[in-house]
């Protein structure tokens, strides 16, 4: 804890294990924890786990690495080398950041590093900032529990930018149905936004979740969401905020349309549903560029809440490929695109927006 002036840096290179419950504010129980209480301190603060360093937190609201900041400067998290963070309890986040006023939050995860949250209502990286949220992920950020979220980026005054590098993975948890139980605040998702200004997602890796909600935002989101995908997105998108959103499926990118959910948390998809992608406001757009693919994903694939089960593509029976002459002009505003292949797929994309 730093109640004075100057920088504070917390570093973990060995092994830390936290046992027991916590019911107070974010960051009060964690393997690596940073608190800055002086609102006049504008110095940069950081938490780093490096080398073969590992943190395991087991308990209710017991987080891996956490920070609670009262000042208006940057707090950064760096998970480097072969470092790992694992949380096992309910509402226990791998990374838990709360930066008040206009403070910014940044997260960097390098290749071979991993952050995993297994408990109910747990988030791989929950980044709650007054200012800008920035994520650069080259490793794994996953959540495997009921109502689990891979990355949740929230800002009360600014936006967010998330970059997922090639071979990197972001995965969310599972959900028994499309509704939330009383008291649950977040739906299961791979990437979830709630920002005052624009949020950007640049994906060259793999995105997917046990409930197949790949990318979404909350109804309270007032910024627009922009997605550019060169990698693999499996599931559906669910934009509920007021912004004008844009999804560019860029050359080499694959949007694998699916809603094949794990409804009991055993790690196996068991319930097929109509796949409905909500792109938000009528002014939103979806652009399937030259060399990109929109296709029905095989519904015998495993869910995305256990990292070793993540598929890396594969043939699909039906596909739609972008062309220079037509950028998905077959999708009309408020229209429905429905595929009924000969086998047991029956997926539908309901584009509730003015798409080009």
ZASEMI-201107 format. One record per residue (C-alpha): residue number from 1; x, y, z. Coordinates in steps of 0.05 Angstrom, whole numbers, plus 5000, padded with zeros to 4 digits. Example, Ala and Ser with C-alpha at 12.3 -4.5 7.8 and 13.67 -1.06 7.14 Angstrom:
% ZASEMI-201107
@resi->1 | c1->5246 | c2->4910 | c3->5156
@resi->2 | c1->5273 | c2->4979 | c3->5143
***
This chain:
% ZASEMI-201107
@resi->1 | c1->5000 | c2->5000 | c3->5000
@resi->2 | c1->5025 | c2->5069 | c3->4981
@resi->3 | c1->4992 | c2->5127 | c3->5016
@resi->4 | c1->5047 | c2->5176 | c3->4998
@resi->5 | c1->5079 | c2->5201 | c3->4934
@resi->6 | c1->5122 | c2->5166 | c3->4881
@resi->7 | c1->5117 | c2->5102 | c3->4842
@resi->8 | c1->5101 | c2->5032 | c3->4869
@resi->9 | c1->5120 | c2->4968 | c3->4833
@resi->10 | c1->5101 | c2->4898 | c3->4855
@resi->11 | c1->5139 | c2->4840 | c3->4824
@resi->12 | c1->5129 | c2->4765 | c3->4831
@resi->13 | c1->5182 | c2->4717 | c3->4804
@resi->14 | c1->5169 | c2->4658 | c3->4851
@resi->15 | c1->5106 | c2->4622 | c3->4873
@resi->16 | c1->5049 | c2->4653 | c3->4912
@resi->17 | c1->4988 | c2->4616 | c3->4938
@resi->18 | c1->4929 | c2->4650 | c3->4972
@resi->19 | c1->4878 | c2->4610 | c3->5011
@resi->20 | c1->4814 | c2->4636 | c3->5041
@resi->21 | c1->4755 | c2->4681 | c3->5027
@resi->22 | c1->4748 | c2->4756 | c3->5021
@resi->23 | c1->4683 | c2->4796 | c3->5019
@resi->24 | c1->4707 | c2->4867 | c3->5018
@resi->25 | c1->4726 | c2->4914 | c3->4961
@resi->26 | c1->4765 | c2->4893 | c3->4898
@resi->27 | c1->4839 | c2->4881 | c3->4909
@resi->28 | c1->4834 | c2->4865 | c3->4984
@resi->29 | c1->4853 | c2->4792 | c3->4976
@resi->30 | c1->4903 | c2->4775 | c3->4921
@resi->31 | c1->4968 | c2->4740 | c3->4907
@resi->32 | c1->4999 | c2->4805 | c3->4884
@resi->33 | c1->4964 | c2->4868 | c3->4907
@resi->34 | c1->4975 | c2->4942 | c3->4898
@resi->35 | c1->4936 | c2->4999 | c3->4931
@resi->36 | c1->4947 | c2->5073 | c3->4921
@resi->37 | c1->4904 | c2->5117 | c3->4967
@resi->38 | c1->4934 | c2->5186 | c3->4955
@resi->39 | c1->4893 | c2->5223 | c3->4903
@resi->40 | c1->4951 | c2->5272 | c3->4894
@resi->41 | c1->4999 | c2->5218 | c3->4872
@resi->42 | c1->5001 | c2->5216 | c3->4796
@resi->43 | c1->5060 | c2->5170 | c3->4789
@resi->44 | c1->5056 | c2->5105 | c3->4749
@resi->45 | c1->5043 | c2->5041 | c3->4788
@resi->46 | c1->5052 | c2->4970 | c3->4764
@resi->47 | c1->5044 | c2->4896 | c3->4780
@resi->48 | c1->5088 | c2->4845 | c3->4745
@resi->49 | c1->5092 | c2->4769 | c3->4745
@resi->50 | c1->5152 | c2->4744 | c3->4706
@resi->51 | c1->5198 | c2->4686 | c3->4693
@resi->52 | c1->5166 | c2->4622 | c3->4718
@resi->53 | c1->5128 | c2->4661 | c3->4770
@resi->54 | c1->5060 | c2->4634 | c3->4790
@resi->55 | c1->5001 | c2->4657 | c3->4831
@resi->56 | c1->4945 | c2->4611 | c3->4853
@resi->57 | c1->4886 | c2->4642 | c3->4892
@resi->58 | c1->4834 | c2->4597 | c3->4921
@resi->59 | c1->4775 | c2->4629 | c3->4957
@resi->60 | c1->4714 | c2->4672 | c3->4948
@resi->61 | c1->4735 | c2->4739 | c3->4916
@resi->62 | c1->4808 | c2->4720 | c3->4922
@resi->63 | c1->4842 | c2->4748 | c3->4860
@resi->64 | c1->4908 | c2->4733 | c3->4826
@resi->65 | c1->4937 | c2->4802 | c3->4814
@resi->66 | c1->4899 | c2->4864 | c3->4836
@resi->67 | c1->4903 | c2->4939 | c3->4842
@resi->68 | c1->4858 | c2->4992 | c3->4872
@resi->69 | c1->4879 | c2->5062 | c3->4855
@resi->70 | c1->4851 | c2->5129 | c3->4878
@resi->71 | c1->4897 | c2->5171 | c3->4835
@resi->72 | c1->4890 | c2->5193 | c3->4762
@resi->73 | c1->4951 | c2->5161 | c3->4730
@resi->74 | c1->4968 | c2->5094 | c3->4697
@resi->75 | c1->4968 | c2->5026 | c3->4732
@resi->76 | c1->4997 | c2->4970 | c3->4689
@resi->77 | c1->4997 | c2->4895 | c3->4695
@resi->78 | c1->5051 | c2->4854 | c3->4658
@resi->79 | c1->5047 | c2->4778 | c3->4656
@resi->80 | c1->5112 | c2->4758 | c3->4624
@resi->81 | c1->5154 | c2->4698 | c3->4601
@resi->82 | c1->5122 | c2->4633 | c3->4626
@resi->83 | c1->5086 | c2->4665 | c3->4684
@resi->84 | c1->5017 | c2->4640 | c3->4704
@resi->85 | c1->4958 | c2->4664 | c3->4745
@resi->86 | c1->4902 | c2->4616 | c3->4766
@resi->87 | c1->4841 | c2->4632 | c3->4809
@resi->88 | c1->4793 | c2->4579 | c3->4834
@resi->89 | c1->4740 | c2->4614 | c3->4876
@resi->90 | c1->4674 | c2->4648 | c3->4861
@resi->91 | c1->4680 | c2->4720 | c3->4836
@resi->92 | c1->4755 | c2->4711 | c3->4836
@resi->93 | c1->4788 | c2->4746 | c3->4778
@resi->94 | c1->4856 | c2->4731 | c3->4748
@resi->95 | c1->4870 | c2->4805 | c3->4740
@resi->96 | c1->4827 | c2->4854 | c3->4779
@resi->97 | c1->4839 | c2->4928 | c3->4768
@resi->98 | c1->4799 | c2->4986 | c3->4797
@resi->99 | c1->4826 | c2->5054 | c3->4777
@resi->100 | c1->4784 | c2->5111 | c3->4802
@resi->101 | c1->4776 | c2->5183 | c3->4777
@resi->102 | c1->4808 | c2->5185 | c3->4707
@resi->103 | c1->4864 | c2->5135 | c3->4718
@resi->104 | c1->4882 | c2->5088 | c3->4661
@resi->105 | c1->4893 | c2->5013 | c3->4663
@resi->106 | c1->4939 | c2->4972 | c3->4618
@resi->107 | c1->4949 | c2->4897 | c3->4613
@resi->108 | c1->5004 | c2->4860 | c3->4575
@resi->109 | c1->5007 | c2->4784 | c3->4570
@resi->110 | c1->5065 | c2->4756 | c3->4530
@resi->111 | c1->5068 | c2->4690 | c3->4491
@resi->112 | c1->5071 | c2->4629 | c3->4537
@resi->113 | c1->5041 | c2->4668 | c3->4595
@resi->114 | c1->4971 | c2->4651 | c3->4619
@resi->115 | c1->4916 | c2->4679 | c3->4663
@resi->116 | c1->4859 | c2->4632 | c3->4680
@resi->117 | c1->4797 | c2->4641 | c3->4725
@resi->118 | c1->4756 | c2->4579 | c3->4741
@resi->119 | c1->4703 | c2->4602 | c3->4790
@resi->120 | c1->4631 | c2->4624 | c3->4780
@resi->121 | c1->4624 | c2->4698 | c3->4759
@resi->122 | c1->4699 | c2->4702 | c3->4751
@resi->123 | c1->4736 | c2->4742 | c3->4698
@resi->124 | c1->4803 | c2->4726 | c3->4668
@resi->125 | c1->4820 | c2->4801 | c3->4666
@resi->126 | c1->4771 | c2->4851 | c3->4696
@resi->127 | c1->4796 | c2->4921 | c3->4680
@resi->128 | c1->4754 | c2->4976 | c3->4710
@resi->129 | c1->4782 | c2->5045 | c3->4696
@resi->130 | c1->4764 | c2->5117 | c3->4701
@resi->131 | c1->4807 | c2->5129 | c3->4639
@resi->132 | c1->4830 | c2->5089 | c3->4580
@resi->133 | c1->4836 | c2->5012 | c3->4582
@resi->134 | c1->4890 | c2->4980 | c3->4539
@resi->135 | c1->4904 | c2->4905 | c3->4530
@resi->136 | c1->4959 | c2->4871 | c3->4490
@resi->137 | c1->4950 | c2->4796 | c3->4494
@resi->138 | c1->4999 | c2->4748 | c3->4462
@resi->139 | c1->4985 | c2->4691 | c3->4510
@resi->140 | c1->4922 | c2->4663 | c3->4542
@resi->141 | c1->4868 | c2->4699 | c3->4582
@resi->142 | c1->4811 | c2->4652 | c3->4598
@resi->143 | c1->4753 | c2->4640 | c3->4645
@resi->144 | c1->4720 | c2->4572 | c3->4654
@resi->145 | c1->4664 | c2->4582 | c3->4705
@resi->146 | c1->4590 | c2->4596 | c3->4700
@resi->147 | c1->4579 | c2->4668 | c3->4676
@resi->148 | c1->4654 | c2->4672 | c3->4664
@resi->149 | c1->4684 | c2->4727 | c3->4621
@resi->150 | c1->4752 | c2->4726 | c3->4587
@resi->151 | c1->4766 | c2->4801 | c3->4586
@resi->152 | c1->4719 | c2->4855 | c3->4613
@resi->153 | c1->4740 | c2->4926 | c3->4595
@resi->154 | c1->4702 | c2->4982 | c3->4629
@resi->155 | c1->4714 | c2->5057 | c3->4630
@resi->156 | c1->4670 | c2->5112 | c3->4658
@resi->157 | c1->4702 | c2->5169 | c3->4619
@resi->158 | c1->4742 | c2->5139 | c3->4561
@resi->159 | c1->4747 | c2->5078 | c3->4515
@resi->160 | c1->4785 | c2->5014 | c3->4508
@resi->161 | c1->4832 | c2->4981 | c3->4459
@resi->162 | c1->4845 | c2->4906 | c3->4459
@resi->163 | c1->4896 | c2->4872 | c3->4414
@resi->164 | c1->4899 | c2->4796 | c3->4409
@resi->165 | c1->4961 | c2->4770 | c3->4374
@resi->166 | c1->4968 | c2->4708 | c3->4329
@resi->167 | c1->4963 | c2->4643 | c3->4369
@resi->168 | c1->4936 | c2->4681 | c3->4429
@resi->169 | c1->4871 | c2->4659 | c3->4461
@resi->170 | c1->4816 | c2->4694 | c3->4498
@resi->171 | c1->4759 | c2->4650 | c3->4523
@resi->172 | c1->4699 | c2->4658 | c3->4568
@resi->173 | c1->4657 | c2->4611 | c3->4611
@resi->174 | c1->4590 | c2->4577 | c3->4605
@resi->175 | c1->4518 | c2->4595 | c3->4617
@resi->176 | c1->4456 | c2->4551 | c3->4623
@resi->177 | c1->4411 | c2->4598 | c3->4583
@resi->178 | c1->4409 | c2->4669 | c3->4556
@resi->179 | c1->4383 | c2->4700 | c3->4621
@resi->180 | c1->4422 | c2->4721 | c3->4683
@resi->181 | c1->4407 | c2->4693 | c3->4751
@resi->182 | c1->4387 | c2->4744 | c3->4805
@resi->183 | c1->4448 | c2->4783 | c3->4828
@resi->184 | c1->4491 | c2->4764 | c3->4768
@resi->185 | c1->4518 | c2->4826 | c3->4733
@resi->186 | c1->4555 | c2->4799 | c3->4672
@resi->187 | c1->4536 | c2->4747 | c3->4620
@resi->188 | c1->4588 | c2->4696 | c3->4599
@resi->189 | c1->4629 | c2->4723 | c3->4542
@resi->190 | c1->4698 | c2->4722 | c3->4511
@resi->191 | c1->4706 | c2->4797 | c3->4506
@resi->192 | c1->4658 | c2->4846 | c3->4539
@resi->193 | c1->4658 | c2->4922 | c3->4537
@resi->194 | c1->4625 | c2->4977 | c3->4577
@resi->195 | c1->4657 | c2->5043 | c3->4559
@resi->196 | c1->4638 | c2->5116 | c3->4553
@resi->197 | c1->4677 | c2->5125 | c3->4488
@resi->198 | c1->4696 | c2->5080 | c3->4430
@resi->199 | c1->4722 | c2->5010 | c3->4442
@resi->200 | c1->4767 | c2->4975 | c3->4392
@resi->201 | c1->4784 | c2->4901 | c3->4385
@resi->202 | c1->4839 | c2->4877 | c3->4338
@resi->203 | c1->4839 | c2->4801 | c3->4335
@resi->204 | c1->4892 | c2->4758 | c3->4301
@resi->205 | c1->4884 | c2->4701 | c3->4350
@resi->206 | c1->4826 | c2->4657 | c3->4374
@resi->207 | c1->4762 | c2->4680 | c3->4407
@resi->208 | c1->4707 | c2->4636 | c3->4434
@resi->209 | c1->4668 | c2->4617 | c3->4497
@resi->210 | c1->4629 | c2->4561 | c3->4529
@resi->211 | c1->4564 | c2->4599 | c3->4517
@resi->212 | c1->4587 | c2->4622 | c3->4448
@resi->213 | c1->4578 | c2->4696 | c3->4463
@resi->214 | c1->4644 | c2->4716 | c3->4430
@resi->215 | c1->4642 | c2->4792 | c3->4434
@resi->216 | c1->4591 | c2->4838 | c3->4466
@resi->217 | c1->4576 | c2->4900 | c3->4506
@resi->218 | c1->4528 | c2->4919 | c3->4561
@resi->219 | c1->4465 | c2->4960 | c3->4552
@resi->220 | c1->4498 | c2->5016 | c3->4590
@resi->221 | c1->4554 | c2->5021 | c3->4539
@resi->222 | c1->4552 | c2->5090 | c3->4506
@resi->223 | c1->4613 | c2->5084 | c3->4461
@resi->224 | c1->4616 | c2->5049 | c3->4394
@resi->225 | c1->4650 | c2->4982 | c3->4386
@resi->226 | c1->4697 | c2->4969 | c3->4327
@resi->227 | c1->4721 | c2->4898 | c3->4313
@resi->228 | c1->4773 | c2->4879 | c3->4262
@resi->229 | c1->4784 | c2->4804 | c3->4256
@resi->230 | c1->4843 | c2->4772 | c3->4220
@resi->231 | c1->4839 | c2->4710 | c3->4264
@resi->232 | c1->4782 | c2->4664 | c3->4287
@resi->233 | c1->4718 | c2->4686 | c3->4322
@resi->234 | c1->4670 | c2->4629 | c3->4340
@resi->235 | c1->4599 | c2->4641 | c3->4364
@resi->236 | c1->4558 | c2->4704 | c3->4359
@resi->237 | c1->4564 | c2->4778 | c3->4374
@resi->238 | c1->4517 | c2->4814 | c3->4422
@resi->239 | c1->4520 | c2->4890 | c3->4421
@resi->240 | c1->4467 | c2->4921 | c3->4466
@resi->241 | c1->4494 | c2->4992 | c3->4475
@resi->242 | c1->4475 | c2->5056 | c3->4439
@resi->243 | c1->4536 | c2->5062 | c3->4394
@resi->244 | c1->4545 | c2->5053 | c3->4319
@resi->245 | c1->4585 | c2->4989 | c3->4316
@resi->246 | c1->4628 | c2->4961 | c3->4260
@resi->247 | c1->4653 | c2->4889 | c3->4250
@resi->248 | c1->4705 | c2->4880 | c3->4195
@resi->249 | c1->4720 | c2->4808 | c3->4179
@resi->250 | c1->4787 | c2->4822 | c3->4146
@resi->251 | c1->4826 | c2->4780 | c3->4096
@resi->252 | c1->4845 | c2->4714 | c3->4128
@resi->253 | c1->4794 | c2->4723 | c3->4183
@resi->254 | c1->4741 | c2->4672 | c3->4199
@resi->255 | c1->4674 | c2->4687 | c3->4233
@resi->256 | c1->4649 | c2->4618 | c3->4252
@resi->257 | c1->4575 | c2->4628 | c3->4266
@resi->258 | c1->4550 | c2->4582 | c3->4322
@resi->259 | c1->4510 | c2->4577 | c3->4385
@resi->260 | c1->4525 | c2->4509 | c3->4413
@resi->261 | c1->4528 | c2->4519 | c3->4488
@resi->262 | c1->4556 | c2->4482 | c3->4548
@resi->263 | c1->4497 | c2->4489 | c3->4596
@resi->264 | c1->4523 | c2->4449 | c3->4655
@resi->265 | c1->4596 | c2->4466 | c3->4660
@resi->266 | c1->4624 | c2->4397 | c3->4644
@resi->267 | c1->4667 | c2->4424 | c3->4587
@resi->268 | c1->4626 | c2->4394 | c3->4530
@resi->269 | c1->4577 | c2->4431 | c3->4485
@resi->270 | c1->4508 | c2->4400 | c3->4496
@resi->271 | c1->4454 | c2->4448 | c3->4472
@resi->272 | c1->4444 | c2->4474 | c3->4401
@resi->273 | c1->4409 | c2->4541 | c3->4393
@resi->274 | c1->4394 | c2->4589 | c3->4337
@resi->275 | c1->4455 | c2->4633 | c3->4330
@resi->276 | c1->4433 | c2->4706 | c3->4332
@resi->277 | c1->4484 | c2->4761 | c3->4323
@resi->278 | c1->4460 | c2->4829 | c3->4346
@resi->279 | c1->4502 | c2->4884 | c3->4316
@resi->280 | c1->4467 | c2->4939 | c3->4353
@resi->281 | c1->4443 | c2->5006 | c3->4325
@resi->282 | c1->4412 | c2->5010 | c3->4255
@resi->283 | c1->4474 | c2->5049 | c3->4232
@resi->284 | c1->4521 | c2->4991 | c3->4250
@resi->285 | c1->4557 | c2->4951 | c3->4196
@resi->286 | c1->4587 | c2->4883 | c3->4181
@resi->287 | c1->4638 | c2->4878 | c3->4125
@resi->288 | c1->4663 | c2->4810 | c3->4102
@resi->289 | c1->4725 | c2->4831 | c3->4063
@resi->290 | c1->4761 | c2->4798 | c3->4006
@resi->291 | c1->4794 | c2->4734 | c3->4031
@resi->292 | c1->4751 | c2->4730 | c3->4094
@resi->293 | c1->4701 | c2->4675 | c3->4111
@resi->294 | c1->4634 | c2->4673 | c3->4147
@resi->295 | c1->4614 | c2->4601 | c3->4159
@resi->296 | c1->4574 | c2->4554 | c3->4202
@resi->297 | c1->4620 | c2->4524 | c3->4254
@resi->298 | c1->4617 | c2->4448 | c3->4264
@resi->299 | c1->4572 | c2->4437 | c3->4325
@resi->300 | c1->4611 | c2->4377 | c3->4348
@resi->301 | c1->4669 | c2->4421 | c3->4370
@resi->302 | c1->4687 | c2->4426 | c3->4443
@resi->303 | c1->4672 | c2->4489 | c3->4482
@resi->304 | c1->4723 | c2->4543 | c3->4494
@resi->305 | c1->4727 | c2->4542 | c3->4570
@resi->306 | c1->4785 | c2->4493 | c3->4574
@resi->307 | c1->4847 | c2->4517 | c3->4537
@resi->308 | c1->4870 | c2->4450 | c3->4511
@resi->309 | c1->4803 | c2->4440 | c3->4477
@resi->310 | c1->4808 | c2->4502 | c3->4433
@resi->311 | c1->4801 | c2->4484 | c3->4360
@resi->312 | c1->4846 | c2->4518 | c3->4309
@resi->313 | c1->4798 | c2->4521 | c3->4251
@resi->314 | c1->4776 | c2->4463 | c3->4207
@resi->315 | c1->4729 | c2->4452 | c3->4149
@resi->316 | c1->4658 | c2->4476 | c3->4151
@resi->317 | c1->4603 | c2->4449 | c3->4107
@resi->318 | c1->4575 | c2->4518 | c3->4089
@resi->319 | c1->4615 | c2->4580 | c3->4080
@resi->320 | c1->4609 | c2->4651 | c3->4052
@resi->321 | c1->4671 | c2->4685 | c3->4026
@resi->322 | c1->4681 | c2->4759 | c3->4014
@resi->323 | c1->4694 | c2->4787 | c3->3946
@resi->324 | c1->4717 | c2->4854 | c3->3921
@resi->325 | c1->4651 | c2->4863 | c3->3885
@resi->326 | c1->4604 | c2->4849 | c3->3943
@resi->327 | c1->4616 | c2->4865 | c3->4015
@resi->328 | c1->4560 | c2->4822 | c3->4044
@resi->329 | c1->4506 | c2->4861 | c3->4006
@resi->330 | c1->4463 | c2->4799 | c3->4017
@resi->331 | c1->4452 | c2->4820 | c3->4088
@resi->332 | c1->4398 | c2->4872 | c3->4092
@resi->333 | c1->4378 | c2->4920 | c3->4147
@resi->334 | c1->4333 | c2->4885 | c3->4198
@resi->335 | c1->4338 | c2->4823 | c3->4155
@resi->336 | c1->4350 | c2->4749 | c3->4171
@resi->337 | c1->4400 | c2->4703 | c3->4140
@resi->338 | c1->4384 | c2->4630 | c3->4153
@resi->339 | c1->4422 | c2->4568 | c3->4134
@resi->340 | c1->4393 | c2->4498 | c3->4139
@resi->341 | c1->4448 | c2->4449 | c3->4120
@resi->342 | c1->4430 | c2->4376 | c3->4107
@resi->343 | c1->4456 | c2->4354 | c3->4175
@resi->344 | c1->4436 | c2->4379 | c3->4243
@resi->345 | c1->4455 | c2->4452 | c3->4238
@resi->346 | c1->4399 | c2->4503 | c3->4239
@resi->347 | c1->4434 | c2->4568 | c3->4253
@resi->348 | c1->4408 | c2->4638 | c3->4238
@resi->349 | c1->4441 | c2->4705 | c3->4238
@resi->350 | c1->4392 | c2->4760 | c3->4256
@resi->351 | c1->4426 | c2->4825 | c3->4237
@resi->352 | c1->4388 | c2->4878 | c3->4275
@resi->353 | c1->4425 | c2->4935 | c3->4241
@resi->354 | c1->4435 | c2->4970 | c3->4176
@resi->355 | c1->4488 | c2->4926 | c3->4146
@resi->356 | c1->4528 | c2->4938 | c3->4082
***
